[in-house]
Amino acid sequence: MYASRLVAAALGLACGLGVVASTAHAVPVDALSCKQLWVKRNQIYKANGYCFKTSKAINYFGNAGCYVDDMSDVSLSKMEMQRVMTYKHWETVNGC
């Protein structure tokens, strides 16, 4: 687990993800809950026009204004892709 934290910390620091800002204070990425990680990851896809397929995502985010049907066609910047990968990593580590 310690090695996983070091890898994620290196990934996070390399792309500015060592902590996630909140209204009260900064929260380390590895301290986020499964739901928080899922929301942050999918917010990136929502912001880039993805049309969600699952009822969970549709109920949470909606599909108003979406225009990309295939997730592999979503155009993410390098920074966004690094964030998605970091959130996915921690979802896996946390058994989400």
C-alpha positions in Angstrom: 0.0 0.0 0.0 2.8 2.4 0.8 4.4 1.9 -2.6 1.0 2.6 -4.2 0.8 5.9 -2.3 4.3 6.8 -3.5 3.4 6.1 -7.1 0.2 8.0 -6.9 1.8 10.8 -5.1 4.4 11.0 -7.9 1.7 11.0 -10.5 -0.3 13.5 -8.6 2.5 15.9 -8.0 3.6 15.6 -11.6 0.2 16.8 -12.8 -0.8 18.9 -9.8 -3.0 16.3 -8.2 -1.2 15.9 -4.8 -4.2 17.4 -3.1 -7.7 18.2 -4.1 -9.1 21.6 -3.0 -12.2 21.7 -0.9 -14.0 24.7 0.6 -12.4 24.2 4.0 -9.0 22.7 3.2 -7.0 20.6 0.7 -7.7 16.9 0.7 -5.2 14.3 -0.4 -6.4 12.3 -3.4 -5.8 9.1 -1.5 -8.3 10.3 1.2 -11.2 10.7 -1.1 -14.1 8.3 -0.9 -15.2 6.0 -3.7 -18.1 8.3 -4.5 -15.8 11.4 -4.5 -13.4 9.7 -6.9 -16.2 8.6 -9.2 -17.7 12.1 -9.2 -14.4 13.8 -9.9 -13.5 11.4 -12.7 -16.9 11.6 -14.4 -17.1 15.4 -14.0 -14.2 15.5 -16.4 -16.1 13.5 -19.0 -19.3 15.6 -18.4 -17.3 18.8 -19.0 -16.2 17.3 -22.3 -19.6 16.4 -23.6 -19.9 12.7 -22.9 -23.3 11.2 -23.0 -23.5 8.8 -20.0 -24.9 5.3 -20.4 -25.5 4.1 -16.9 -28.6 5.1 -14.9 -26.3 6.0 -12.0 -24.4 8.6 -14.1 -27.4 9.9 -15.9 -29.3 10.4 -12.6 -26.3 12.2 -11.1 -25.0 14.3 -14.0 -27.8 14.1 -16.6 -27.2 14.1 -20.3 -28.4 17.6 -21.2 -26.0 19.2 -23.7 -24.0 16.0 -24.3 -22.6 15.3 -27.8 -20.1 12.5 -27.5 -21.6 9.0 -27.5 -18.5 6.9 -27.3 -16.2 7.4 -24.3 -13.1 6.7 -26.5 -14.1 9.7 -28.6 -14.1 12.1 -25.7 -11.3 14.6 -26.4 -9.4 15.0 -23.1 -6.3 17.3 -22.6 -3.2 15.7 -21.3 -3.9 17.1 -17.8 -7.5 15.8 -17.9 -6.3 12.3 -18.9 -3.7 12.3 -16.1 -6.5 13.2 -13.6 -8.8 10.5 -14.9 -5.9 8.0 -14.6 -5.1 9.1 -11.0 -8.8 8.9 -9.9 -9.1 5.4 -11.6 -5.9 4.3 -9.8 -7.3 5.3 -6.4 -10.7 3.7 -7.2 -8.8 0.4 -7.8 -6.7 0.8 -4.7 -9.8 1.5 -2.6 -11.7 -1.5 -4.1 -14.4 0.8 -5.5 
